[in-house]
Amino acid sequence: MMFAGYIFDCDGVLFDSIQANIEFYNYLLKAFGKPPMTPEQVAYIHMATAEESVDYLFRGDSRLGEAQRLRLNTDYHRFIPFMKLAPGAKETLHSLKNQGRKLAICTNRSTSMEAILERFDLTRFFDCVVTALDVKTPKPDPEGLLLVLKALKISPEESLYVGDSPIDEEAARLAGIPFAAYRRPDLGADYHVDTFEKILVLKPVINGVRHAHCDRH
């Protein structure tokens, strides 16, 4: 199954960025004498925007405004080395590009996205990148995905969104875009894949049962 356009989430899909995010937000917490994040906090910041994450971590703290300013003034480049590109991601993007497919990113990241793509030499692959800075309401609101569709000039049915979280699942559903769950067999999805290479040979979920080719975890 092939699509005209492929839209990817960033964190947890294109990149294993959990350690980079942990380092970044623990840095902010430490600056204000707060303890490192709990597992519950880590789970939250993995899906939320940077602004939402700081609001969450500093909820009820009178220094929230200062924390947000520190977030904005902290150079994220120092945390990018903690990120790991997903195995097979670059090769899959190259293959899709060579086949004439349109590629995009829709992420709740904000100011760091451009630097990350440049660092990993991925900028050249994407026709459109939509971040939390480009929308009024971030995922799970479908606004970002709809902006991508408009930019790529394709319909929801012609595109695929690859994500790894409940908010990705909801955003895809609200936008009417087929959804591929990456390494998340617990999510409701049209497709389930555990490697990037399998995005090239998608087979749909039928009656709630995933095809064996896409279900080896």
KOLNU-289230 format. One line per 2 residues: number of its first residue (from 1); their letters; for each residue x, y, z of N, C-alpha, C, O. Coordinates in pm, 1 decimal. Layout:
# residues N
NUM	A	X:Y:Z:X:Y:Z:X:Y:Z:X:Y:Z  ... .
# end
This chain:
# residues 217
1	MM	85.1:-119.4:0.0:0.0:0.0:0.0:88.6:124.3:0.0:171.0:141.8:89.7  71.9:211.0:-100.6:152.3:331.8:-108.5:62.1:455.2:-108.9:-52.7:449.0:-153.0 .
3	FA	114.7:566.2:-59.9:40.2:691.2:-49.8:114.3:800.7:-125.4:234.2:790.5:-151.7  39.8:906.0:-159.8:101.9:1019.7:-227.9:188.5:1098.9:-130.8:291.9:1153.7:-168.9 .
5	GY	145.3:1104.7:-4.2:219.5:1180.7:95.5:236.0:1105.0:225.6:145.3:1034.7:270.2  351.2:1119.7:285.3:382.5:1055.2:413.2:419.9:1163.4:513.6:510.7:1243.1:490.1 .
7	IF	348.8:1164.9:625.4:370.0:1265.7:729.9:421.0:1194.3:854.5:363.7:1094.2:897.3  528.9:1246.2:912.3:591.0:1180.4:1026.6:589.5:1268.4:1150.6:609.5:1389.6:1142.7 .
9	DC	565.6:1205.8:1265.0:591.1:1270.2:1392.2:742.6:1269.0:1412.9:814.1:1193.1:1347.4  790.7:1352.4:1503.2:934.9:1357.9:1528.5:975.1:1264.8:1642.6:1035.8:1160.0:1620.7 .
11	DG	940.4:1304.7:1764.0:984.6:1230.8:1882.4:917.6:1094.2:1891.7:795.1:1083.3:1889.3  999.6:991.1:1902.5:947.1:856.6:1913.6:926.8:788.6:1780.2:901.2:668.3:1774.9 .
13	VL	937.8:864.8:1671.3:923.1:807.4:1537.7:1053.5:827.5:1460.1:1133.2:734.5:1447.9  1075.3:947.0:1408.4:1201.3:972.7:1339.1:1320.9:961.0:1433.0:1429.7:919.8:1392.9 .
15	FD	1298.2:998.1:1558.5:1408.7:998.4:1654.8:1369.7:932.9:1786.2:1256.0:944.0:1832.1  1465.7:865.0:1845.2:1456.8:828.8:1985.9:1514.5:949.4:2059.2:1636.0:964.0:2072.2 .
17	SI	1425.2:1034.8:2106.6:1468.8:1162.0:2166.0:1440.5:1171.1:2314.1:1452.5:1278.2:2373.5  1403.1:1059.7:2374.3:1361.5:1064.9:2513.7:1474.7:1112.1:2604.2:1450.8:1190.5:2696.1 .
19	QA	1598.1:1065.9:2580.0:1708.3:1106.8:2665.8:1740.6:1254.6:2648.1:1773.5:1323.4:2744.8  1731.1:1303.2:2524.4:1755.3:1445.5:2500.5:1652.6:1529.8:2574.0:1686.6:1631.7:2634.1 .
21	NI	1527.0:1487.4:2569.3:1422.3:1561.8:2639.3:1440.7:1556.5:2790.2:1419.0:1655.8:2859.7  1480.7:1440.6:2840.4:1506.6:1427.8:2984.3:1617.8:1522.9:3026.1:1606.5:1592.8:3126.8 .
23	EF	1725.5:1524.8:2947.7:1838.5:1612.7:2980.7:1796.2:1759.6:2978.1:1835.4:1837.7:3064.8  1716.3:1796.3:2878.5:1674.1:1935.2:2863.1:1585.5:1980.7:2978.7:1611.7:2084.2:3040.1 .
25	YN	1481.6:1904.4:3008.1:1389.2:1947.9:3112.5:1448.0:1932.1:3252.4:1414.6:2009.4:3342.2  1534.5:1833.8:3272.2:1602.3:1823.8:3401.4:1698.5:1940.7:3422.3:1720.9:1985.5:3534.7 .
27	YL	1754.5:1988.6:3311.7:1840.0:2108.0:3317.9:1759.4:2228.3:3366.9:1805.5:2303.9:3452.4  1639.7:2245.5:3312.6:1553.6:2356.0:3356.0:1513.6:2340.1:3502.3:1516.6:2436.4:3578.9 .
29	LK	1476.4:2219.3:3540.3:1436.0:2194.8:3679.3:1550.8:2221.5:3775.5:1531.8:2283.8:3880.0  1668.7:2174.8:3740.6:1785.1:2193.7:3826.9:1817.3:2340.7:3846.4:1859.6:2381.8:3954.4 .
31	AF	1797.1:2420.3:3741.3:1824.9:2564.0:3749.4:1739.4:2632.1:3855.5:1775.4:2738.5:3905.9  1626.3:2570.8:3889.4:1537.3:2627.9:3990.4:1532.0:2543.1:4116.9:1440.0:2555.5:4197.7 .
33	GK	1632.5:2456.4:4133.1:1642.3:2377.2:4254.9:1538.6:2268.0:4268.7:1510.7:2221.5:4379.2  1481.6:2227.1:4157.1:1380.0:2121.8:4160.0:1442.8:1985.5:4129.8:1545.4:1978.6:4062.2 .
35	PP	1382.0:1876.9:4179.4:1435.6:1742.3:4153.5:1413.1:1701.0:4008.8:1331.5:1761.5:3939.4  1484.5:1598.8:3962.3:1465.2:1547.7:3826.2:1322.4:1497.4:3806.0:1249.6:1473.6:3902.4 .
37	MT	1284.2:1482.0:3682.2:1148.8:1439.1:3649.4:1118.6:1298.2:3697.7:1206.7:1212.5:3704.9  994.0:1276.6:3730.0:944.0:1143.5:3762.2:909.2:1072.0:3632.2:899.5:1136.7:3527.9 .
39	PE	890.2:939.9:3635.4:848.3:868.7:3513.0:719.3:924.9:3453.7:704.3:930.6:3331.6  626.3:966.3:3539.5:500.8:1023.0:3491.1:525.1:1154.3:3417.3:462.0:1180.9:3315.1 .
41	QV	615.1:1235.2:3468.2:647.7:1361.9:3403.0:718.4:1338.2:3270.0:694.8:1410.2:3173.0  804.3:1238.5:3265.8:874.6:1204.8:3142.0:774.0:1163.6:3034.0:786.6:1203.8:2918.3 .
43	AY	675.8:1084.6:3071.8:574.1:1040.4:2976.7:497.6:1159.7:2920.9:463.7:1161.9:2802.6  470.4:1258.8:3005.2:395.3:1376.3:2961.1:476.5:1460.0:2862.2:426.8:1495.5:2755.4 .
45	IH	600.4:1491.1:2897.5:679.6:1580.3:2812.5:713.9:1516.3:2677.7:747.4:1586.4:2582.2  705.3:1383.6:2670.2:732.6:1314.7:2543.7:630.1:1352.9:2436.9:662.3:1354.0:2318.1 .
47	MA	506.9:1384.4:2478.2:399.9:1412.3:2382.9:365.4:1560.5:2371.4:313.5:1604.1:2268.6  393.9:1638.7:2476.5:348.1:1777.2:2482.3:444.1:1873.3:2412.8:556.9:1837.1:2379.5 .
49	TA	397.4:1996.5:2391.6:484.9:2101.0:2340.4:579.6:2144.4:2451.2:557.9:2111.2:2567.7  684.4:2218.5:2416.2:779.2:2266.4:2515.4:711.5:2360.3:2614.9:736.8:2353.5:2735.2 .
51	EE	625.8:2447.4:2563.7:555.6:2539.8:2652.3:463.1:2465.1:2748.2:458.9:2495.2:2867.5  389.3:2368.0:2695.5:301.2:2287.5:2779.7:380.5:2210.6:2883.4:337.2:2197.8:2997.9 .
53	SV	495.6:2159.4:2844.8:577.6:2079.9:2936.3:626.8:2162.7:3054.0:621.6:2117.6:3168.5  674.6:2283.8:3026.4:721.7:2369.9:3135.2:604.5:2413.0:3223.8:617.8:2418.7:3346.1 .
55	DY	490.2:2443.1:3162.3:371.3:2474.3:3241.5:339.0:2360.0:3337.0:305.0:2382.3:3453.2  350.0:2238.7:3287.1:319.1:2118.4:3365.6:421.1:2097.5:3477.5:384.3:2070.3:3591.8 .
57	LF	548.6:2110.4:3443.9:654.0:2085.3:3542.3:660.6:2192.5:3650.3:704.7:2166.1:3762.2  616.5:2313.9:3616.5:623.8:2425.5:3712.6:483.8:2469.7:3757.3:464.2:2583.6:3799.6 .
59	RG	389.1:2379.5:3747.3:251.9:2411.0:3787.9:249.3:2454.7:3934.7:300.6:2385.4:4022.5  187.9:2572.2:3959.4:178.1:2623.0:4095.9:303.6:2691.2:4146.5:305.9:2738.8:4260.0 .
61	DS	407.4:2697.1:4065.8:533.3:2760.0:4105.8:533.0:2905.0:4057.3:507.9:2931.6:3939.7  560.8:2997.4:4147.5:559.7:3139.5:4112.3:668.4:3175.4:4010.6:665.6:3283.5:3951.9 .
63	RL	762.7:3085.6:3990.4:873.5:3111.9:3897.4:845.0:3057.4:3757.1:936.7:3047.5:3675.6  720.9:3022.3:3727.9:686.2:2966.9:3598.0:730.0:3058.6:3484.3:786.4:3011.9:3385.3 .
65	GE	704.9:3186.4:3497.5:744.5:3280.5:3392.7:894.1:3279.0:3368.8:939.4:3283.7:3254.5  971.4:3272.4:3477.4:1117.1:3266.0:3465.4:1159.2:3136.4:3396.5:1250.8:3135.4:3314.3 .
67	AQ	1091.5:3027.8:3430.9:1124.1:2898.5:3371.1:1096.6:2900.2:3220.9:1174.7:2846.5:3142.4  985.6:2961.8:3181.3:955.6:2971.8:3038.8:1059.2:3056.5:2966.2:1098.0:3024.7:2853.8 .
69	RL	1103.2:3162.3:3029.0:1206.2:3246.4:2967.0:1337.2:3169.5:2952.9:1406.3:3181.9:2851.7  1371.5:3089.7:3055.0:1493.5:3010.4:3046.6:1480.7:2907.3:2934.2:1576.0:2883.5:2860.0 .
71	RL	1363.7:2847.2:2922.3:1340.2:2752.6:2812.0:1367.4:2817.8:2677.2:1435.3:2760.4:2592.1  1314.4:2937.3:2658.5:1329.2:3006.7:2530.9:1472.1:3050.4:2503.8:1513.6:3061.3:2388.4 .
73	NT	1546.6:3075.2:2609.6:1683.1:3126.4:2594.5:1790.1:3018.6:2601.6:1909.2:3047.9:2591.2  1747.9:2893.7:2619.4:1843.3:2783.1:2626.3:1867.8:2727.9:2486.2:1774.0:2695.1:2413.6 .
75	DY	1994.7:2718.5:2449.7:2031.4:2666.0:2318.4:2014.6:2514.4:2318.6:2087.1:2443.4:2388.3  1918.2:2464.9:2239.9:1889.5:2321.3:2239.6:1999.9:2240.7:2169.5:2004.4:2118.3:2182.0 .
77	HR	2088.3:2308.5:2096.5:2194.2:2236.0:2025.4:2273.3:2144.7:2119.0:2318.7:2038.1:2077.4  2290.0:2184.8:2242.9:2370.8:2107.6:2337.7:2306.1:1974.2:2373.4:2372.9:1884.5:2424.7 .
79	FI	2174.8:1960.7:2346.1:2103.4:1837.9:2380.0:2081.4:1746.2:2258.8:2044.8:1629.7:2275.0  2103.3:1798.0:2139.1:2082.2:1718.5:2018.7:2169.8:1593.1:2014.6:2123.6:1490.3:1965.1 .
81	PF	2295.3:1596.4:2064.6:2376.7:1473.6:2063.2:2314.5:1356.4:2139.2:2354.0:1241.6:2118.3  2218.0:1383.8:2226.7:2151.1:1275.3:2299.6:2043.1:1208.6:2214.4:1989.3:1105.0:2253.5 .
83	MK	2010.7:1266.6:2098.2:1907.7:1211.2:2011.7:1966.6:1103.4:1920.8:2083.2:1110.2:1881.7  1884.7:1004.7:1888.1:1926.9:896.7:1799.4:1827.4:883.2:1685.0:1707.4:867.8:1707.8 .
85	LA	1877.1:889.1:1562.8:1791.9:870.6:1445.9:1744.0:726.3:1441.1:1822.2:633.7:1462.6  1616.5:707.3:1413.2:1560.2:572.3:1408.6:1629.7:488.9:1302.0:1653.9:538.0:1191.8 .
87	PG	1662.2:363.7:1332.5:1725.1:276.4:1232.6:1639.6:266.0:1106.9:1518.8:243.7:1114.3  1702.7:282.1:993.4:1632.6:269.7:866.5:1554.8:392.8:824.1:1497.3:394.7:715.3 .
89	AK	1551.7:496.4:908.6:1471.9:614.8:877.2:1523.1:685.6:752.2:1445.6:713.8:660.8  1651.9:714.1:747.7:1705.3:788.6:634.0:1691.3:708.9:504.6:1659.1:765.3:400.1 .
91	ET	1715.0:579.1:511.1:1703.4:495.9:392.0:1558.7:491.7:340.9:1534.1:494.6:220.3  1464.4:484.7:434.4:1322.5:482.2:396.3:1279.0:614.7:335.8:1207.0:617.3:236.0 .
93	LH	1322.5:724.5:395.8:1290.5:856.1:341.5:1348.1:871.2:200.6:1283.2:925.5:111.2  1468.5:823.4:182.7:1533.8:831.0:51.1:1454.7:750.7:-52.0:1434.5:796.0:-164.6 .
95	SL	1410.6:632.7:-13.0:1334.5:548.3:-103.8:1201.6:613.1:-141.9:1164.2:614.4:-259.2  1130.6:666.6:-43.1:1003.1:732.3:-69.8:1021.6:854.4:-159.4:941.7:879.5:-249.6 .
97	KN	1127.9:929.5:-133.3:1155.5:1049.0:-213.8:1184.3:1010.9:-358.7:1138.0:1076.8:-451.8  1260.7:904.6:-376.3:1294.1:859.2:-511.1:1171.2:810.3:-587.2:1169.2:811.0:-710.2 .
99	QG	1069.1:768.0:-513.5:945.6:722.7:-575.4:848.8:838.4:-602.8:737.0:817.2:-649.9  892.7:959.0:-573.2:810.3:1075.5:-600.3:706.1:1105.7:-494.5:614.0:1183.6:-518.9 .
101	RK	719.2:1045.1:-377.1:623.9:1071.2:-269.6:655.8:1203.7:-201.7:771.8:1244.3:-194.1  552.7:1270.2:-152.9:572.1:1393.9:-78.5:589.5:1360.7:69.1:517.4:1277.5:124.2 .
103	LA	686.4:1426.9:132.6:720.3:1396.3:271.6:704.8:1519.8:359.2:735.6:1631.5:317.6  656.9:1498.2:479.7:635.9:1609.8:572.3:653.1:1564.3:715.6:654.8:1444.9:745.5 .
105	IC	665.9:1662.8:803.9:671.3:1639.7:948.1:561.2:1722.0:1013.0:539.5:1837.7:977.1  492.4:1661.8:1108.1:396.9:1734.5:1191.4:429.7:1698.1:1335.4:409.2:1584.1:1377.2 .
107	TN	480.2:1793.6:1410.6:531.7:1766.6:1543.3:491.7:1874.5:1642.5:463.6:1988.3:1604.8  489.5:1837.2:1770.0:465.1:1935.7:1874.8:595.1:2000.4:1921.9:594.8:2080.0:2015.8 .
109	RS	706.5:1966.0:1856.4:829.7:2040.0:1882.2:812.6:2182.0:1830.9:718.4:2212.0:1757.5  905.7:2269.5:1870.7:894.6:2408.2:1825.6:1026.2:2457.1:1766.6:1058.5:2424.4:1652.4 .
111	TS	1102.4:2534.8:1842.6:1221.0:2601.7:1788.7:1335.5:2506.6:1754.3:1423.9:2544.0:1677.1  1336.9:2386.5:1808.3:1450.9:2296.5:1789.5:1445.7:2216.4:1659.7:1546.1:2156.3:1621.5 .
113	ME	1332.2:2213.9:1591.2:1314.6:2121.9:1478.7:1411.9:2148.1:1364.2:1469.2:2054.4:1308.6  1430.5:2273.2:1329.3:1519.5:2305.7:1217.5:1662.2:2260.1:1244.8:1726.9:2202.3:1157.5 .
115	AI	1710.8:2285.8:1364.4:1847.9:2247.1:1399.5:1865.1:2095.8:1400.0:1969.7:2044.8:1359.9  1763.1:2024.3:1445.2:1770.0:1878.0:1449.4:1779.1:1820.9:1308.7:1861.1:1733.0:1282.2 .
117	LE	1695.7:1870.2:1219.2:1698.6:1820.7:1081.5:1832.4:1849.9:1014.5:1885.0:1766.7:940.5  1886.5:1966.7:1040.3:2016.4:2001.3:982.3:2125.9:1911.7:1038.6:2211.6:1864.6:963.9 .
119	RF	2124.1:1887.8:1168.6:2226.9:1807.1:1233.9:2230.7:1665.2:1176.1:2338.2:1607.5:1160.2  2113.2:1609.2:1144.6:2107.0:1471.8:1095.5:2092.6:1464.2:942.9:2064.4:1357.5:888.4 .
121	DL	2111.9:1577.5:874.2:2108.9:1583.9:728.4:1976.5:1529.8:673.1:1975.4:1447.2:581.8  1865.5:1577.3:729.4:1733.7:1531.7:686.3:1651.5:1641.9:618.7:1546.9:1614.0:559.9 .
123	TR	1697.4:1764.7:626.7:1619.8:1876.9:573.8:1579.3:1854.3:429.1:1466.9:1885.9:390.2  1669.8:1800.1:349.8:1648.1:1782.5:205.6:1532.3:1688.4:172.2:1480.6:1692.0:60.6 .
125	FF	1491.6:1605.9:265.6:1388.0:1508.1:236.0:1246.3:1565.9:245.1:1154.3:1514.1:181.7  1228.4:1671.0:322.0:1092.9:1713.1:356.4:1043.4:1833.0:276.9:1111.3:1935.0:264.4 .
127	DC	922.4:1817.0:223.4:857.8:1923.2:147.5:787.4:2022.0:239.4:760.7:2135.4:199.7  757.4:1980.5:361.0:683.2:2064.5:454.9:713.1:2019.6:597.1:715.7:1899.9:625.6 .
129	VV	735.6:2114.9:685.9:756.4:2086.4:827.6:666.2:2178.7:908.1:679.3:2300.9:901.3  575.1:2120.2:983.8:483.9:2196.5:1067.8:514.0:2165.9:1213.8:511.1:2050.2:1255.8 .
131	TA	543.0:2270.7:1290.9:572.1:2255.6:1432.8:465.4:2326.6:1515.4:370.8:2384.0:1461.4  482.2:2321.6:1646.3:387.2:2387.7:1736.4:385.6:2538.6:1714.8:289.2:2605.3:1752.4 .
133	LD	490.8:2593.1:1654.8:496.9:2736.2:1629.0:407.2:2778.6:1512.8:375.4:2896.5:1497.6  367.1:2682.2:1431.7:291.4:2713.1:1311.0:140.2:2703.8:1329.6:64.0:2733.9:1237.7 .
135	VK	97.1:2662.2:1447.8:-46.0:2640.7:1470.4:-95.2:2716.4:1592.8:-17.3:2754.0:1680.5  -225.3:2737.6:1596.6:-285.7:2797.8:1715.5:-302.5:2693.9:1824.9:-286.2:2722.7:1943.5 .
137	TP	-335.6:2572.2:1782.7:-357.5:2463.4:1877.5:-279.1:2340.8:1833.3:-303.7:2289.7:1724.0  -184.7:2291.3:1914.7:-103.4:2175.7:1876.3:-182.0:2044.7:1883.0:-296.7:2042.0:1927.7 .
139	KP	-118.9:1937.2:1838.4:-181.7:1805.6:1849.1:-222.8:1778.9:1994.5:-151.7:1818.1:2087.0  -336.5:1712.6:2014.9:-412.4:1631.8:1919.6:-507.0:1708.0:1826.5:-576.3:1646.2:1745.7 .
141	DP	-510.8:1840.2:1836.3:-588.8:1916.3:1738.4:-533.0:1885.6:1598.8:-411.4:1877.1:1582.3  -619.1:1868.9:1498.9:-572.5:1831.5:1364.7:-516.7:1947.2:1283.1:-478.4:1927.6:1167.8 .
143	EG	-511.2:2067.8:1340.1:-470.9:2184.9:1262.9:-338.7:2164.4:1190.1:-326.6:2198.2:1072.4  -239.6:2109.2:1259.7:-109.0:2090.0:1197.3:-113.5:1995.9:1078.7:-53.1:2023.1:974.9 .
145	LL	-184.6:1886.0:1093.4:-196.6:1791.0:982.8:-271.3:1851.7:864.8:-236.2:1827.1:749.4  -373.2:1930.2:893.2:-448.0:1995.1:785.2:-361.6:2097.7:712.1:-375.0:2115.8:591.1 .
147	LV	-273.2:2164.6:786.0:-179.6:2257.1:721.4:-85.5:2182.4:627.8:-53.2:2230.7:519.2  -42.2:2065.5:670.2:45.1:1984.3:585.4:-26.6:1946.1:457.0:28.4:1960.0:347.8 .
149	LK	-150.0:1897.8:470.5:-225.9:1858.0:351.7:-240.7:1974.0:253.8:-228.3:1956.3:132.6  -267.2:2091.9:307.5:-282.4:2210.1:222.4:-151.4:2243.1:151.2:-150.8:2275.7:32.5 .
151	AL	-40.6:2234.2:224.6:89.6:2265.2:166.2:128.7:2163.4:58.9:185.1:2200.1:-44.2  98.9:2036.3:83.1:135.9:1931.4:-11.5:34.7:1916.8:-124.8:61.1:1850.3:-225.0 .
153	KI	-82.1:1980.1:-107.4:-189.6:1974.9:-206.9:-235.7:1831.2:-232.0:-247.3:1786.6:-346.2  -261.6:1760.3:-121.8:-312.9:1624.4:-129.9:-430.5:1610.0:-34.1:-445.7:1689.5:58.7 .
155	SP	-512.6:1509.9:-56.4:-629.0:1486.2:28.2:-589.7:1398.0:146.6:-484.6:1333.9:143.4  -672.8:1393.8:251.2:-644.0:1305.6:364.7:-626.8:1159.7:322.3:-538.2:1090.2:372.0 .
157	EE	-711.5:1113.8:230.8:-707.5:974.2:187.6:-579.3:939.0:112.8:-540.7:822.3:105.6  -514.3:1039.7:57.8:-390.7:1016.1:-17.9:-266.9:1017.4:71.0:-155.7:995.7:23.0 .
159	SL	-285.7:1042.8:199.7:-171.1:1060.4:288.5:-172.4:958.8:401.6:-272.7:892.0:426.4  -59.2:948.7:469.4:-43.8:860.4:584.8:30.0:936.3:693.6:130.4:1002.5:667.5 .
161	YV	-20.6:926.4:816.1:50.2:987.8:928.8:111.2:877.8:1013.6:41.6:786.0:1056.9  240.9:887.0:1037.3:312.9:788.4:1117.9:343.6:849.9:1253.8:419.3:946.5:1263.3 .
163	GD	284.5:793.5:1358.8:302.9:847.4:1493.1:319.4:737.2:1596.4:315.2:618.4:1564.6  338.4:779.4:1720.7:364.6:678.8:1824.2:293.2:707.1:1955.6:330.2:651.3:2058.9 .
165	SP	192.2:792.4:1953.6:127.4:828.6:2079.0:-23.0:842.6:2061.2:-70.9:856.1:1948.6  -98.0:839.5:2170.6:-243.0:859.7:2161.2:-280.5:993.1:2098.2:-383.0:1002.8:2030.6 .
167	ID	-198.2:1097.0:2119.7:-233.3:1225.9:2059.6:-212.2:1222.9:1908.2:-282.9:1291.7:1834.6  -115.6:1143.7:1861.3:-97.5:1126.4:1717.0:-217.5:1052.1:1658.3:-270.0:1088.4:1553.1 .
169	EE	-258.9:948.1:1728.9:-374.6:870.1:1685.1:-498.9:958.5:1673.3:-571.9:951.6:1574.4  -522.1:1041.7:1775.7:-639.5:1127.9:1775.6:-630.7:1234.1:1666.8:-729.5:1261.4:1598.5 .
171	AA	-512.9:1294.4:1650.1:-496.1:1397.6:1547.9:-523.9:1341.2:1408.8:-590.2:1405.7:1327.6  -473.5:1221.1:1381.5:-496.9:1158.3:1252.2:-645.1:1130.6:1231.2:-698.5:1153.4:1122.6 .
173	RL	-710.4:1081.9:1334.5:-853.9:1052.4:1324.1:-933.9:1178.7:1295.8:-1022.8:1178.8:1210.7  -902.4:1286.1:1367.3:-976.0:1411.3:1348.7:-950.7:1473.0:1211.1:-1036.9:1541.7:1156.2 .
175	AG	-831.8:1448.0:1156.1:-799.0:1501.3:1023.7:-847.1:1409.6:911.5:-843.5:1447.4:794.4  -892.1:1289.1:947.1:-937.4:1194.7:845.7:-825.2:1129.4:768.6:-843.8:1084.9:655.3 .
177	IP	-707.0:1123.8:831.1:-588.0:1068.8:765.7:-561.2:927.2:816.2:-565.0:904.4:937.2  -534.5:832.0:728.0:-495.2:699.0:772.8:-375.1:708.2:867.3:-285.0:789.5:847.1 .
179	FA	-375.4:623.9:970.3:-273.5:633.1:1074.8:-193.4:504.4:1084.5:-249.9:395.1:1088.5  -60.1:518.3:1088.3:30.2:406.0:1110.8:95.5:423.1:1247.8:164.7:522.1:1271.4 .
181	AY	74.4:328.9:1336.5:133.3:333.7:1470.4:272.4:272.1:1464.7:289.0:155.8:1427.9  371.7:351.9:1501.8:510.4:305.7:1498.2:551.0:251.1:1634.6:559.5:324.7:1732.8 .
183	RR	575.5:122.0:1638.3:620.2:52.2:1759.2:523.3:71.6:1877.0:564.6:74.4:1992.9  395.7:84.6:1845.3:292.5:97.3:1949.3:173.2:8.0:1913.2:71.6:56.8:1863.8 .
185	PD	186.0:-122.5:1938.1:78.0:-215.4:1903.2:-49.6:-193.0:1983.2:-154.9:-246.6:1948.6  -40.7:-113.7:2090.6:-158.1:-87.5:2174.1:-247.3:23.2:2118.1:-360.0:40.7:2164.4 .
187	LG	-198.9:97.4:2020.0:-277.6:207.5:1964.7:-373.6:158.4:1857.4:-345.8:61.6:1786.5  -487.1:226.9:1846.7:-578.6:198.1:1738.1:-523.0:259.7:1610.7:-495.7:379.7:1607.2 .
189	AD	-505.9:179.8:1506.1:-441.7:230.9:1384.9:-485.8:151.2:1263.6:-534.2:38.6:1275.3  -468.3:211.2:1147.3:-494.6:141.8:1021.3:-380.1:47.2:986.7:-398.6:-53.9:918.9 .
191	YH	-260.4:83.0:1035.6:-140.6:3.7:1010.5:-55.2:2.8:1136.6:-57.4:97.6:1215.1  19.7:-104.9:1155.1:115.8:-113.5:1265.0:250.8:-154.9:1208.2:260.6:-253.3:1134.9 .
193	VD	354.0:-80.0:1242.2:489.0:-112.4:1195.5:585.9:-104.5:1312.0:570.1:-22.2:1402.1  685.3:-189.9:1309.2:786.7:-184.7:1414.5:924.9:-149.0:1360.9:1021.3:-139.7:1436.8 .
195	TF	933.7:-129.3:1229.7:1057.4:-78.8:1168.6:1020.5:18.9:1057.8:909.5:14.2:1004.8  1112.6:106.6:1023.2:1085.7:202.2:916.2:1069.4:133.7:781.2:988.7:176.1:698.5 .
197	EK	1146.4:27.7:759.5:1139.7:-39.8:630.9:999.0:-90.8:600.2:959.7:-97.5:483.7  923.7:-126.5:702.5:789.3:-181.0:681.2:689.6:-75.4:636.0:579.9:-107.9:590.5 .
199	IL	728.1:51.4:648.8:641.4:157.1:596.5:630.9:145.7:444.5:532.6:189.9:384.9  731.6:87.0:382.9:732.9:71.9:237.8:645.6:-43.5:189.6:615.8:-53.1:70.6 .
201	VL	604.4:-131.2:281.3:525.3:-249.4:243.0:405.9:-264.7:337.6:381.2:-372.8:391.1  333.3:-156.1:357.1:222.6:-156.2:451.6:111.2:-251.3:410.9:77.0:-264.7:293.4 .
203	KP	55.9:-317.2:512.7:-64.0:-398.2:493.1:-159.7:-363.4:606.3:-118.7:-356.9:722.2  -286.0:-341.3:574.3:-380.1:-288.0:672.7:-422.3:-386.5:780.3:-413.1:-508.2:764.6 .
205	VI	-469.0:-328.3:890.4:-531.6:-406.3:995.2:-668.1:-450.0:943.2:-745.1:-367.6:893.9  -698.2:-578.6:953.7:-825.7:-631.8:906.0:-902.2:-690.6:1022.8:-856.5:-785.2:1087.0 .
207	NG	-1019.4:-634.1:1050.4:-1102.8:-680.4:1161.9:-1025.9:-684.0:1293.6:-1041.1:-775.0:1375.2  -942.8:-581.2:1311.0:-869.1:-569.4:1436.1:-746.0:-656.2:1444.2:-676.3:-653.9:1545.6 .
209	VR	-716.3:-734.6:1338.2:-599.9:-822.4:1338.8:-496.6:-768.8:1242.2:-525.8:-749.7:1124.2  -376.8:-744.5:1290.6:-271.2:-691.1:1205.2:-210.2:-803.4:1122.7:-193.5:-915.5:1170.8 .
211	HA	-177.5:-772.3:999.4:-113.2:-869.3:913.5:21.2:-910.8:973.2:93.8:-827.0:1026.5  53.6:-1036.1:964.8:175.7:-1086.6:1028.0:300.1:-1015.5:979.3:396.8:-1000.9:1054.1 .
213	HC	298.7:-970.8:854.0:417.4:-904.2:798.8:450.3:-775.9:874.2:565.7:-733.3:876.8  349.6:-714.3:935.4:370.3:-587.2:1004.1:356.1:-601.6:1155.3:343.1:-501.7:1226.0 .
215	DR	358.5:-724.7:1205.1:327.4:-745.2:1346.4:430.8:-830.7:1417.7:397.1:-907.0:1508.2  554.5:-818.4:1377.9:659.0:-891.5:1448.5:727.3:-794.3:1544.4:800.7:-705.1:1501.8 .
217	H	702.8:-812.2:1673.4:756.0:-718.6:1773.7:850.2:-794.0:1867.3:906.4:-734.6:1959.4 .
# end
